[in-house]
Amino acid sequence: MDQPILEMGRNCWRIERAARVTPLIDADAFYHAFCQALERAERSVMLLGWEINTQTALPCTSRGTPDTPLAEVLAQALAQNPKLQIRILMWDFALIYAMERELLAGWRLSWRARRRLTYRVDNRHPFGASHHQKVIVIDDKVAFSGGLDISKCRWDTRAHLGHDPRRTDPAGVHYQPFHDVQIMVDGEAARALGDLARARWERATGQRLKAPRRLTTGDPWPPDYPPWFEDVEVAIARTQAVYGGDAEIREVERLFSDSIARASRWIYFENQYFTSRLIELALTESLQREDGPEIVMVLPRHSLGWMEQHTMDVLRARLLRRLTRADRHGRLRLYHPVVPELGDQCFKVHAKVTIVDDRLARIGSANLSNRSMGLDSECDLAIEARPEQEVLRGRIADLRNDLLAEHLGVETDEVARTLHREGSLIQTVERLRRGERTLAPLDYEVPPDWDREVPEDDIVDPHHPLAPEEVTATMLPQDQRRTGKRRGLGFALLIAGVLALAALWRWTPLADYVDFEAMQAWLSAVQGHPLAPAAVIGAFVVLGVVAVPLTALVAVTVLIFGPFLGFTYALTGSLASASAGYAIGSWGGSDFVRRFAGARIRDLSEKLGQRGILMMITVRVLPVAPFLIINLVAGASHIRFRDYLIGTTIGMVPGLLALAVFIDRIEAAIRDPGLGTLVAAIVVGVLVVAALLLVRRWLGGQPDKQTA
């Protein structure tokens, strides 16, 4: 008899029983079920997430009507039950997501709920990682896990209408159809997820929590949701990167490889990404078998954000090219959902679902990406049916058929009948791909210039923690060498001149002309002149080329012209100075840098040559070298000027903006001392310092070498 796929200690952490298990397909069902369970909570609600938005409207009154913001839902629950404690633990997100997130979400929640709601952020992870587990546990009796956060741009119904007026973010902006799946469990499976949540809380906060189950008597299971599976064993698989004293856990990865290897007839995937090398290898081996299973994948047509399109979509295209070539027997099909009236918008598939034969159903937070295998924290739940469990096998098949019916715009019974008649999952999809709402073949190719610009997945989608040096080394690939003794000699003289100026500033009266007060006096003199903008930008170019610190130039400019005009002048001047440095570097060529510069700068030159905006963003964020040196080396390594300028702009704007606001508030506090200006300066200063500390932690976190 075939051995079980699930093996505790290998590909899952625990296998626990649940009397009731229900998949919640799409956020309307999940949010409504959460509201009903929250109403029945007695002592404890724990919420782990990647993202949260307190203004997200939930359909608490009735399904299909998102009408109550999350902050109000939580406040009402606390007001109605004086014994209830709510604890929220969110990923302490990277700065790259700052413009997409609700700032001060914890303050908004705590202000409304006061003492019995505790909001914390979790930054206990290696450099470049995230906490991606999405888990809610209520009284250790009901738990939710899957791909959904309670945040903006998630809510949708299974109808996925092309233009649903209810599908708007908290600002009233319409967003595209969104598909995801959560799973709800009770019993010992819910208690195990409570243990997971409390362990995360203790690692992040140092506070040890007691399990609440013995203190409660009610049943928080939402009454509108009958169980899909009854009296089953539920496996919990995790990913956890090595960090500090935490050992590496790769149960998610092993469960993928084991289940693919054991599949006999069909594998059905729904996922946001597909970039994992391990899963590629497992599927390649499966496709090359004479008797291997059919593989059907439902993926988004493309990612929605510019950054994801230029990174994850490129990696996906490379992987799918290789996988398609390996499909010798024609058993692989790739699809994306299509709905009427969507136009050029993309239907966002965000689900993380895997169904193997009629044997194993898996729902969780893990993407088919490298980072979900070994870098980000993840949590997947899986149910396996033994050969003699015909009812359970039928319910697993029903779940797959139900998901396919949603995408194909047909009834679940029609999918089941067609599959029985055809005996092929691929042919079933092809037979039913006939309406306006359907699954269309996926065109995964990306523009060639995107493909050239993006490095391999070691940095874009790493499968293990990276040190900052590895990020820099990978993001800045090899250049195209350029020789020329005369240019090399000229470049040598230029560098010698810069070093001589530095010595003069340090040990002669020349420093009087370039110090902070001297620059401020000069800029004050030209402030009201019609040529002031040109003069300031010219000063940035001249002083930047001779290595005057950029921070000093920005500070003086903001003091003279104010935060808004000063920021504009500083950004324009910085870009002009960067352009001048690039031009000089291009004239000097790379030969001098290779032969005469230090090892670190020489390596920077060697790596910068491959074209790409992402590389320039990285070197502007990472402190790999001074501003002028980066400009010169970038020109010497012949990165395209367009990419250089775009990457420089994106990389510099956040820091310049924060500096401008901070300096303005400090200046206001000095000019007009008072409680209001002082508090404003302190608040801005704290925020800037916090951002700098976050960057330092993000750049400097060194993972331990411990593995398990």
C-alpha positions as CSV (number, residue, x, y, z in Angstrom):
1,M,0.0,0.0,0.0
2,D,1.2,3.5,-0.8
3,Q,2.9,5.2,2.1
4,P,1.4,8.5,3.4
5,I,2.8,11.8,2.0
6,L,2.5,13.6,5.4
7,E,5.3,12.7,7.7
8,M,5.6,14.6,11.0
9,G,9.2,15.8,11.6
10,R,10.0,15.8,7.9
11,N,7.5,17.7,5.9
12,C,5.2,19.0,8.7
13,W,5.5,20.2,12.2
14,R,2.4,18.6,13.7
15,I,-0.6,16.5,12.6
16,E,-3.6,17.3,14.7
17,R,-7.3,16.3,14.5
18,A,-10.1,18.7,13.7
19,A,-13.8,17.9,13.9
20,R,-14.5,20.7,11.3
21,V,-12.5,22.1,8.4
22,T,-13.8,24.5,5.8
23,P,-12.0,26.2,2.9
24,L,-13.1,29.9,2.7
25,I,-12.9,30.8,-1.0
26,D,-12.3,34.5,-1.6
27,A,-12.2,37.2,1.0
28,D,-15.9,37.9,1.3
29,A,-16.3,34.5,2.9
30,F,-13.2,34.7,5.0
31,Y,-14.0,38.2,6.4
32,H,-17.6,37.3,7.1
33,A,-16.6,34.1,8.9
34,F,-14.1,36.0,10.9
35,C,-16.7,38.6,12.0
36,Q,-19.0,35.8,13.1
37,A,-16.2,34.0,15.0
38,L,-15.1,37.3,16.6
39,E,-18.6,37.9,17.9
40,R,-18.4,34.6,19.8
41,A,-14.8,35.0,21.1
42,E,-14.6,34.9,24.9
43,R,-11.0,35.5,26.0
44,S,-8.4,35.7,23.2
45,V,-7.9,36.7,19.6
46,M,-4.4,36.4,18.1
47,L,-3.8,37.8,14.6
48,L,-0.5,37.3,12.7
49,G,0.0,38.9,9.4
50,W,2.1,40.3,6.6
51,E,0.0,43.4,6.3
52,I,-3.1,45.1,8.0
53,N,-5.3,48.0,7.2
54,T,-7.6,49.3,10.0
55,Q,-9.9,51.0,7.4
56,T,-10.6,47.8,5.5
57,A,-14.4,47.3,5.4
58,L,-15.6,43.9,6.4
59,P,-18.9,42.2,5.5
60,C,-20.0,41.7,9.1
61,T,-23.7,42.4,8.7
62,S,-24.1,40.2,5.7
63,R,-22.0,38.6,3.0
64,G,-21.4,40.7,-0.1
65,T,-21.7,44.0,1.8
66,P,-18.4,45.2,3.2
67,D,-19.7,47.9,5.5
68,T,-17.7,48.0,8.8
69,P,-14.0,49.1,9.1
70,L,-11.7,46.6,10.9
71,A,-10.9,49.1,13.6
72,E,-14.6,49.5,14.4
73,V,-15.1,45.7,14.3
74,L,-12.4,45.1,16.9
75,A,-13.5,48.0,19.1
76,Q,-17.1,46.7,19.1
77,A,-15.9,43.2,20.1
78,L,-13.9,44.6,23.0
79,A,-16.7,46.9,24.1
80,Q,-19.2,44.0,24.2
81,N,-16.8,41.6,26.1
82,P,-14.8,43.1,28.9
83,K,-12.8,39.8,29.3
84,L,-11.6,39.8,25.7
85,Q,-7.9,40.4,24.8
86,I,-6.8,41.0,21.2
87,R,-3.2,40.7,20.2
88,I,-2.0,41.7,16.7
89,L,1.5,40.8,15.5
90,M,2.5,42.3,12.1
91,W,5.6,42.1,10.0
92,D,7.8,45.1,10.6
93,F,7.7,45.8,6.9
94,A,10.6,47.0,4.7
95,L,10.8,50.6,3.7
96,I,10.1,49.7,0.0
97,Y,6.5,49.0,1.1
98,A,6.0,52.3,3.1
99,M,3.9,54.0,0.4
100,E,1.6,51.0,0.2
101,R,1.0,50.5,3.9
102,E,-1.2,52.3,6.4
103,L,1.2,54.2,8.6
104,L,0.5,54.2,12.4
105,A,-2.0,51.3,12.1
106,G,-1.1,50.2,15.6
107,W,-1.7,53.6,17.1
108,R,-5.1,53.8,15.4
109,L,-6.1,50.5,16.8
110,S,-4.7,51.0,20.3
111,W,-6.3,54.5,20.6
112,R,-9.7,53.1,19.9
113,A,-9.4,49.9,21.9
114,R,-7.1,51.2,24.7
115,R,-5.6,48.6,27.0
116,R,-7.1,45.3,25.8
117,L,-5.8,45.5,22.3
118,T,-2.0,45.1,21.9
119,Y,-0.4,45.8,18.6
120,R,3.3,44.8,18.0
121,V,5.5,44.5,15.0
122,D,7.9,41.6,14.4
123,N,11.3,42.3,13.1
124,R,12.9,39.1,14.2
125,H,14.0,37.8,10.9
126,P,17.2,37.9,8.7
127,F,18.2,40.6,6.3
128,G,15.8,40.7,3.4
129,A,13.2,38.4,4.9
130,S,9.5,38.9,5.9
131,H,6.9,37.4,8.1
132,H,4.4,36.0,5.7
133,Q,2.3,33.8,7.9
134,K,-1.4,34.8,7.9
135,V,-3.0,33.2,11.0
136,I,-5.9,34.2,13.2
137,V,-6.6,32.1,16.4
138,I,-9.8,32.6,18.5
139,D,-9.8,31.1,22.0
140,D,-7.6,28.2,20.6
141,K,-10.9,26.7,19.3
142,V,-11.2,28.2,15.8
143,A,-8.3,29.2,13.6
144,F,-7.8,30.6,10.1
145,S,-4.8,30.3,7.9
146,G,-4.0,30.9,4.3
147,G,-3.1,33.6,1.8
148,L,-5.3,36.5,3.0
149,D,-4.5,39.4,5.3
150,I,-7.2,41.8,6.5
151,S,-6.0,44.6,4.4
152,K,-7.0,46.8,1.5
153,C,-7.6,45.6,-2.1
154,R,-8.3,42.0,-1.0
155,W,-12.1,41.8,-0.6
156,D,-14.0,40.2,-3.5
157,T,-16.8,37.7,-4.0
158,R,-16.6,34.5,-6.0
159,A,-18.4,36.3,-8.9
160,H,-15.3,38.4,-9.5
161,L,-17.2,40.9,-11.5
162,G,-15.1,43.0,-13.9
163,H,-16.5,46.3,-12.4
164,D,-17.9,45.6,-9.0
165,P,-18.8,49.0,-7.3
166,R,-18.3,47.4,-3.9
167,R,-14.7,46.5,-4.7
168,T,-12.9,49.7,-3.6
169,D,-10.1,50.5,-1.2
170,P,-10.5,52.7,1.8
171,A,-9.8,55.8,-0.4
172,G,-12.7,54.8,-2.7
173,V,-10.4,53.7,-5.5
174,H,-11.6,50.7,-7.6
175,Y,-9.3,47.7,-7.8
176,Q,-9.1,44.6,-10.0
177,P,-10.7,41.2,-9.1
178,F,-8.9,39.4,-6.4
179,H,-8.9,35.6,-5.8
180,D,-7.6,33.9,-2.7
181,V,-8.3,31.0,-0.3
182,Q,-8.2,30.7,3.5
183,I,-8.9,27.6,5.5
184,M,-10.7,27.4,8.9
185,V,-10.2,24.6,11.4
186,D,-11.2,23.8,15.0
187,G,-10.1,21.2,17.6
188,E,-6.5,20.3,18.3
189,A,-5.5,21.8,14.9
190,A,-6.7,25.2,16.1
191,R,-4.9,24.8,19.4
192,A,-1.7,23.9,17.5
193,L,-2.0,27.1,15.5
194,G,-2.4,28.9,18.8
195,D,0.9,27.4,20.0
196,L,2.5,28.7,16.8
197,A,1.1,32.2,17.3
198,R,2.2,32.3,21.0
199,A,5.7,31.2,20.1
200,R,5.9,34.0,17.5
201,W,4.6,36.5,20.0
202,E,7.2,35.4,22.6
203,R,10.1,35.6,20.2
204,A,9.0,39.1,19.0
205,T,8.0,40.7,22.3
206,G,9.6,38.5,25.1
207,Q,6.2,38.0,26.6
208,R,5.0,34.5,27.3
209,L,1.3,33.9,26.9
210,K,-0.9,31.3,28.4
211,A,-3.3,29.2,26.3
212,P,-6.9,30.4,26.9
213,R,-8.8,27.3,26.0
214,R,-9.5,26.0,29.5
215,L,-11.0,29.3,30.4
216,T,-13.7,29.3,27.7
217,T,-16.9,27.3,27.4
218,G,-18.4,28.5,24.1
219,D,-18.0,27.5,20.5
220,P,-16.7,30.4,18.2
221,W,-17.3,28.4,15.0
222,P,-19.2,30.7,12.6
223,P,-22.7,29.2,12.2
224,D,-23.1,30.2,8.5
225,Y,-20.2,27.9,7.5
226,P,-20.8,24.1,7.7
227,P,-17.7,21.9,7.6
228,W,-16.4,20.8,4.2
229,F,-14.3,18.1,5.9
230,E,-15.3,16.4,9.1
231,D,-13.2,14.6,11.7
232,V,-9.9,14.7,9.8
233,E,-6.2,15.1,10.6
234,V,-4.6,18.4,9.7
235,A,-0.9,18.8,9.1
236,I,0.9,22.1,9.7
237,A,4.0,22.9,7.5
238,R,6.2,25.9,8.2
239,T,9.1,27.8,6.8
240,Q,11.4,29.6,9.2
241,A,14.8,31.0,8.3
242,V,17.8,30.6,10.5
243,Y,18.2,33.7,12.6
244,G,19.7,34.3,16.1
245,G,18.8,31.2,18.1
246,D,16.1,30.1,15.7
247,A,16.9,27.0,13.7
248,E,16.0,26.7,10.0
249,I,12.7,25.0,9.2
250,R,11.9,23.9,5.6
251,E,8.8,21.8,6.0
252,V,6.9,23.8,3.3
253,E,9.6,22.9,0.8
254,R,9.8,19.2,1.7
255,L,6.0,18.9,1.5
256,F,6.0,20.3,-2.0
257,S,8.8,18.0,-3.2
258,D,7.3,14.9,-1.5
259,S,3.7,15.5,-2.8
260,I,4.9,16.2,-6.4
261,A,7.0,13.0,-6.4
262,R,4.0,10.9,-5.1
263,A,1.4,12.3,-7.5
264,S,0.0,9.8,-9.9
265,R,-2.8,11.4,-12.0
266,W,-3.2,15.1,-11.4
267,I,-1.6,18.1,-9.7
268,Y,-3.6,21.3,-9.5
269,F,-1.9,24.6,-8.4
270,E,-3.2,28.0,-7.8
271,N,-0.5,30.5,-6.9
272,Q,0.6,34.1,-7.0
273,Y,4.1,33.4,-8.1
274,F,6.1,30.6,-9.7
275,T,9.8,31.1,-9.4
276,S,11.0,28.2,-7.1
277,R,13.9,26.3,-8.4
278,L,13.2,23.3,-6.2
279,I,9.6,23.0,-7.4
280,E,10.9,23.5,-11.0
281,L,13.2,20.5,-10.5
282,A,10.5,18.4,-8.9
283,L,8.0,19.1,-11.7
284,T,10.7,18.6,-14.4
285,E,11.3,15.1,-13.0
286,S,7.6,14.4,-12.9
287,L,7.0,15.6,-16.5
288,Q,9.8,13.4,-17.8
289,R,8.3,10.3,-16.4
290,E,6.3,8.1,-18.8
291,D,3.5,7.6,-16.3
292,G,3.6,11.0,-14.6
293,P,0.6,13.1,-13.6
294,E,-1.0,16.0,-15.5
295,I,-0.1,19.4,-14.1
296,V,-2.6,22.3,-14.3
297,M,-1.5,25.7,-13.0
298,V,-3.7,28.8,-12.5
299,L,-1.5,31.9,-12.2
300,P,-2.0,35.6,-12.7
301,R,-1.5,36.9,-16.2
302,H,1.1,39.2,-14.8
303,S,2.0,40.9,-11.5
304,L,0.4,44.3,-10.8
305,G,3.3,46.4,-9.5
306,W,6.2,47.7,-11.6
307,M,8.7,46.1,-9.3
308,E,7.1,42.7,-9.4
309,Q,6.7,42.8,-13.1
310,H,10.4,43.6,-13.6
311,T,11.5,40.9,-11.1
312,M,9.2,38.0,-10.3
313,D,7.5,38.0,-13.7
314,V,11.0,37.8,-15.4
315,L,12.1,34.9,-13.1
316,R,8.8,33.2,-13.8
317,A,9.2,33.5,-17.6
318,R,12.7,32.0,-17.4
319,L,11.5,29.1,-15.3
320,L,8.4,28.4,-17.4
321,R,10.5,28.4,-20.6
322,R,12.7,25.6,-19.1
323,L,9.7,23.7,-17.8
324,T,7.8,23.9,-21.1
325,R,10.9,22.4,-22.8
326,A,10.9,19.6,-20.3
327,D,7.3,18.7,-21.0
328,R,8.0,15.9,-23.5
329,H,4.6,14.2,-23.0
330,G,2.3,17.2,-23.2
331,R,1.1,17.0,-19.6
332,L,1.6,20.6,-18.5
333,R,-0.9,23.4,-18.9
334,L,-0.7,27.0,-17.7
335,Y,-3.7,29.2,-17.4
336,H,-4.9,32.6,-16.1
337,P,-8.4,33.6,-15.2
338,V,-10.5,35.9,-17.5
339,V,-13.7,37.7,-16.6
340,P,-16.0,39.9,-18.7
341,E,-15.6,43.7,-18.8
342,L,-12.2,43.6,-17.2
343,G,-10.4,45.2,-20.2
344,D,-6.7,45.5,-19.8
345,Q,-6.8,45.0,-16.1
346,C,-5.3,41.8,-14.6
347,F,-7.3,39.4,-12.5
348,K,-5.1,38.9,-9.5
349,V,-4.6,35.3,-8.4
350,H,-3.2,35.5,-4.8
351,A,-4.2,32.0,-3.7
352,K,-1.7,29.4,-2.5
353,V,-3.5,26.1,-3.2
354,T,-2.2,22.6,-4.2
355,I,-4.3,19.6,-4.7
356,V,-2.7,16.3,-5.5
357,D,-4.9,13.6,-7.2
358,D,-7.9,13.1,-4.9
359,R,-5.5,12.5,-2.1
360,L,-4.0,15.7,-0.7
361,A,-5.4,19.3,-0.3
362,R,-3.1,22.0,0.8
363,I,-3.9,25.7,1.6
364,G,-1.6,28.2,3.1
365,S,0.6,31.3,2.8
366,A,3.5,29.9,0.9
367,N,4.1,31.0,-2.7
368,L,5.8,28.8,-5.3
369,S,8.8,31.0,-4.8
370,N,12.3,30.5,-3.5
371,R,11.8,32.8,-0.5
372,S,8.8,30.9,0.7
373,M,10.9,27.8,0.8
374,G,13.7,29.1,3.1
375,L,13.6,32.8,3.8
376,D,10.1,34.1,4.7
377,S,8.1,32.7,7.6
378,E,5.2,30.6,6.2
379,C,2.3,28.4,7.4
380,D,0.5,25.9,5.2
381,L,-2.2,23.4,6.3
382,A,-2.7,20.0,4.5
383,I,-5.2,17.2,4.6
384,E,-4.4,13.7,3.2
385,A,-6.9,10.9,2.5
386,R,-5.9,7.3,2.8
387,P,-6.9,4.9,0.0
388,E,-9.8,3.5,2.0
389,Q,-11.2,7.0,2.9
390,E,-13.5,7.3,-0.1
391,V,-15.6,10.1,1.4
392,L,-12.6,12.2,2.2
393,R,-11.1,11.6,-1.2
394,G,-14.4,12.7,-2.7
395,R,-14.4,15.9,-0.7
396,I,-10.8,16.7,-1.8
397,A,-11.9,16.2,-5.5
398,D,-15.0,18.4,-4.9
399,L,-12.7,21.2,-3.7
400,R,-10.6,21.0,-6.8
401,N,-13.6,20.9,-9.0
402,D,-15.2,23.8,-7.2
403,L,-12.2,26.0,-7.7
404,L,-12.1,25.1,-11.4
405,A,-15.8,25.7,-11.7
406,E,-15.3,29.2,-10.3
407,H,-12.6,30.1,-12.9
408,L,-14.5,28.4,-15.8
409,G,-17.8,30.0,-15.1
410,V,-19.6,26.6,-14.9
411,E,-21.2,24.5,-12.1
412,T,-19.1,22.2,-10.0
413,D,-21.1,19.1,-11.1
414,E,-20.3,19.9,-14.7
415,V,-16.6,19.8,-14.0
416,A,-17.0,16.5,-12.1
417,R,-19.0,14.9,-15.0
418,T,-16.6,16.1,-17.6
419,L,-13.6,14.9,-15.7
420,H,-15.2,11.5,-15.2
421,R,-16.0,11.3,-18.9
422,E,-12.6,12.6,-20.2
423,G,-10.4,11.0,-17.6
424,S,-8.0,14.0,-18.0
425,L,-7.8,17.2,-16.0
426,I,-6.3,19.0,-19.0
427,Q,-9.0,17.9,-21.4
428,T,-11.7,18.8,-18.8
429,V,-10.4,22.4,-18.7
430,E,-10.1,22.5,-22.5
431,R,-13.7,21.2,-23.0
432,L,-15.1,23.8,-20.5
433,R,-13.1,26.8,-21.8
434,R,-16.0,28.2,-23.8
435,G,-17.5,31.3,-22.0
436,E,-16.5,34.9,-21.4
437,R,-15.5,33.9,-17.9
438,T,-12.9,31.2,-18.4
439,L,-9.3,30.1,-18.1
440,A,-7.1,31.4,-20.9
441,P,-3.6,30.0,-21.9
442,L,-0.9,31.9,-20.1
443,D,1.5,34.0,-22.2
444,Y,4.3,34.2,-19.7
445,E,6.9,35.9,-21.9
446,V,8.3,39.4,-20.9
447,P,10.0,42.1,-22.9
448,P,13.6,41.1,-23.8
449,D,15.1,44.2,-22.2
450,W,13.5,43.3,-18.8
451,D,15.1,39.9,-19.1
452,R,18.5,41.4,-19.7
453,E,18.2,43.8,-16.8
454,V,17.2,41.3,-14.1
455,P,19.9,39.2,-12.4
456,E,19.4,35.6,-11.4
457,D,17.1,34.8,-8.5
458,D,19.9,34.7,-5.8
459,I,18.9,38.3,-4.8
460,V,15.5,38.9,-6.4
461,D,14.0,35.7,-4.9
462,P,16.6,34.2,-2.5
463,H,16.0,30.8,-1.0
464,H,18.1,31.5,2.1
465,P,19.1,34.5,4.2
466,L,21.6,36.8,2.6
467,A,24.3,39.0,4.1
468,P,24.3,42.6,2.8
469,E,27.6,41.9,0.9
470,E,25.9,39.1,-1.0
471,V,23.1,41.5,-2.0
472,T,25.6,44.0,-3.4
473,A,27.6,41.4,-5.1
474,T,24.6,39.8,-6.8
475,M,22.8,43.0,-7.7
476,L,25.8,44.6,-9.4
477,P,26.9,42.1,-12.1
478,Q,29.8,42.2,-14.6
479,D,30.6,45.2,-16.8
480,Q,31.8,45.5,-20.3
481,R,35.5,46.4,-20.1
482,R,36.8,49.5,-21.8
483,T,40.5,50.2,-22.3
484,G,42.5,53.3,-23.0
485,K,45.7,54.5,-21.5
486,R,45.1,58.1,-22.1
487,R,41.7,58.1,-20.5
488,G,43.1,56.0,-17.6
489,L,45.8,58.6,-17.0
490,G,43.2,61.4,-17.1
491,F,41.1,59.6,-14.6
492,A,44.1,59.0,-12.4
493,L,44.8,62.8,-12.4
494,L,41.1,63.4,-11.6
495,I,41.2,61.1,-8.6
496,A,44.5,62.6,-7.4
497,G,42.9,66.0,-7.6
498,V,39.9,65.0,-5.5
499,L,42.3,63.5,-2.9
500,A,44.3,66.7,-2.9
501,L,41.2,68.8,-2.4
502,A,40.2,66.6,0.5
503,A,43.6,67.2,2.1
504,L,43.4,71.0,1.5
505,W,40.0,71.1,3.2
506,R,41.3,69.2,6.1
507,W,44.5,71.1,6.8
508,T,44.2,74.6,5.2
509,P,41.8,77.6,5.4
510,L,40.0,76.3,2.2
511,A,37.6,74.6,4.6
512,D,36.3,78.1,5.5
513,Y,34.8,78.4,2.1
514,V,33.0,75.0,2.0
515,D,31.8,74.6,5.6
516,F,28.1,74.8,6.5
517,E,28.0,78.5,7.4
518,A,29.8,79.6,4.3
519,M,27.5,77.6,2.0
520,Q,24.5,79.1,3.8
521,A,25.7,82.6,3.4
522,W,26.3,82.1,-0.3
523,L,22.9,80.6,-0.9
524,S,21.2,83.4,1.1
525,A,22.8,85.9,-1.2
526,V,21.2,84.3,-4.3
527,Q,17.9,83.3,-2.8
528,G,15.9,86.1,-4.3
529,H,17.8,86.3,-7.6
530,P,16.0,85.2,-10.8
531,L,18.9,82.9,-11.5
532,A,18.7,81.3,-8.0
533,P,17.5,77.9,-9.3
534,A,20.3,77.7,-11.8
535,A,22.9,78.9,-9.3
536,V,21.8,76.3,-6.7
537,I,21.9,73.4,-9.2
538,G,25.2,74.6,-10.5
539,A,26.6,74.6,-7.0
540,F,25.4,71.0,-6.5
541,V,27.2,70.0,-9.7
542,V,30.5,71.8,-8.9
543,L,30.6,71.0,-5.2
544,G,29.4,67.4,-5.8
545,V,32.0,66.7,-8.4
546,V,34.7,67.8,-5.9
547,A,33.3,65.5,-3.3
548,V,31.6,68.0,-0.9
549,P,29.2,65.8,1.2
550,L,25.8,65.7,-0.3
551,T,24.1,65.8,3.1
552,A,25.5,69.2,3.8
553,L,24.4,70.6,0.5
554,V,20.9,69.3,1.0
555,A,20.7,70.7,4.6
556,V,21.7,74.2,3.6
557,T,19.4,74.2,0.6
558,V,16.4,73.3,2.7
559,L,17.3,75.9,5.3
560,I,17.4,78.6,2.7
561,F,14.5,77.7,0.5
562,G,12.2,75.8,2.8
563,P,11.1,72.1,2.8
564,F,9.2,72.0,-0.5
565,L,11.2,74.3,-2.8
566,G,14.4,73.2,-1.0
567,F,13.6,69.5,-1.6
568,T,12.9,70.2,-5.3
569,Y,16.2,72.1,-5.7
570,A,18.1,69.5,-3.7
571,L,16.7,66.6,-5.8
572,T,17.3,68.4,-9.1
573,G,20.8,69.4,-8.0
574,S,21.6,65.9,-6.8
575,L,20.5,64.4,-10.1
576,A,22.5,67.0,-12.0
577,S,25.6,66.3,-9.9
578,A,25.1,62.5,-10.4
579,S,24.8,63.1,-14.2
580,A,28.0,65.1,-14.2
581,G,29.8,62.3,-12.2
582,Y,28.5,59.7,-14.6
583,A,29.8,61.7,-17.6
584,I,33.2,62.0,-16.1
585,G,33.3,58.3,-15.2
586,S,32.3,57.5,-18.8
587,W,35.1,59.6,-20.1
588,G,37.6,58.1,-17.7
589,G,36.7,54.5,-18.6
590,S,36.8,51.3,-16.5
591,D,40.4,50.4,-17.1
592,F,41.7,52.8,-14.5
593,V,39.2,51.6,-12.0
594,R,40.1,48.0,-12.5
595,R,43.9,48.6,-12.2
596,F,44.2,51.4,-9.6
597,A,41.1,51.5,-7.4
598,G,40.7,49.6,-4.1
599,A,39.3,46.1,-4.2
600,R,35.8,47.2,-3.0
601,I,35.5,49.9,-5.7
602,R,37.1,47.7,-8.3
603,D,34.5,45.0,-7.5
604,L,31.7,47.6,-7.7
605,S,32.9,48.6,-11.2
606,E,33.0,45.0,-12.3
607,K,29.4,44.4,-11.1
608,L,27.7,47.6,-12.2
609,G,28.1,47.0,-15.9
610,Q,25.0,45.0,-16.5
611,R,22.2,47.4,-17.3
612,G,19.3,47.7,-15.0
613,I,17.3,50.2,-12.8
614,L,17.3,47.7,-9.9
615,M,21.0,47.8,-9.6
616,M,21.1,51.6,-9.3
617,I,18.3,51.6,-6.7
618,T,20.4,49.1,-4.7
619,V,23.6,51.1,-4.7
620,R,21.8,54.2,-3.7
621,V,20.2,52.5,-0.8
622,L,23.1,50.3,0.3
623,P,26.1,52.2,1.7
624,V,28.6,50.6,-0.6
625,A,30.6,53.8,-1.5
626,P,30.3,57.7,-1.4
627,F,28.0,59.5,-3.7
628,L,30.7,60.8,-6.0
629,I,32.5,57.4,-6.3
630,I,29.2,55.6,-7.2
631,N,28.6,58.3,-9.9
632,L,32.1,57.9,-11.4
633,V,32.1,54.1,-11.2
634,A,28.7,53.9,-12.8
635,G,29.8,56.0,-15.7
636,A,33.0,53.9,-16.0
637,S,31.0,50.7,-16.1
638,H,28.6,51.9,-18.8
639,I,25.3,51.2,-17.3
640,R,22.7,52.9,-19.5
641,F,22.2,56.5,-18.5
642,R,18.4,56.2,-18.6
643,D,18.5,53.3,-16.1
644,Y,21.2,55.1,-14.1
645,L,19.1,58.2,-13.7
646,I,15.8,56.4,-13.0
647,G,17.4,54.2,-10.4
648,T,19.2,57.1,-8.8
649,T,15.9,59.1,-8.6
650,I,14.0,56.2,-7.0
651,G,16.8,55.4,-4.6
652,M,17.3,59.0,-3.4
653,V,13.8,60.5,-3.1
654,P,12.8,58.8,0.2
655,G,16.0,59.9,2.0
656,L,16.0,63.4,0.6
657,L,12.4,63.9,1.6
658,A,12.9,62.6,5.1
659,L,16.0,64.9,5.5
660,A,14.1,67.9,4.2
661,V,11.2,67.5,6.6
662,F,13.4,66.8,9.5
663,I,15.6,69.9,8.9
664,D,12.6,72.1,8.4
665,R,11.1,71.0,11.7
666,I,14.4,71.6,13.5
667,E,14.7,75.0,12.0
668,A,11.1,75.9,13.0
669,A,11.7,74.8,16.6
670,I,14.8,77.0,16.7
671,R,13.2,80.0,15.0
672,D,9.9,79.9,17.0
673,P,10.5,77.9,20.2
674,G,7.3,76.6,21.7
675,L,5.6,73.4,22.7
676,G,4.0,72.8,19.3
677,T,7.2,73.3,17.2
678,L,9.2,71.3,19.8
679,V,6.8,68.4,19.8
680,A,6.7,68.4,16.0
681,A,10.4,68.4,15.7
682,I,10.7,65.5,18.2
683,V,8.0,63.5,16.4
684,V,9.7,64.0,13.0
685,G,13.1,63.2,14.5
686,V,11.8,60.0,16.1
687,L,10.3,58.9,12.8
688,V,13.4,59.6,10.9
689,V,15.6,57.9,13.4
690,A,13.3,54.9,13.5
691,A,13.5,54.7,9.7
692,L,17.3,54.9,9.8
693,L,17.4,52.2,12.5
694,L,15.1,50.0,10.4
695,V,17.4,50.5,7.4
696,R,20.4,49.7,9.6
697,R,18.8,46.5,10.9
698,W,17.6,45.5,7.4
699,L,21.1,46.0,6.0
700,G,23.1,44.7,9.0
701,G,21.2,41.7,10.3
702,Q,23.7,38.8,10.2
703,P,22.0,35.4,10.3
704,D,23.6,32.6,12.3
705,K,25.0,29.7,10.4
706,Q,23.0,27.2,12.4
707,T,20.8,24.8,10.4
708,A,18.3,22.0,11.2
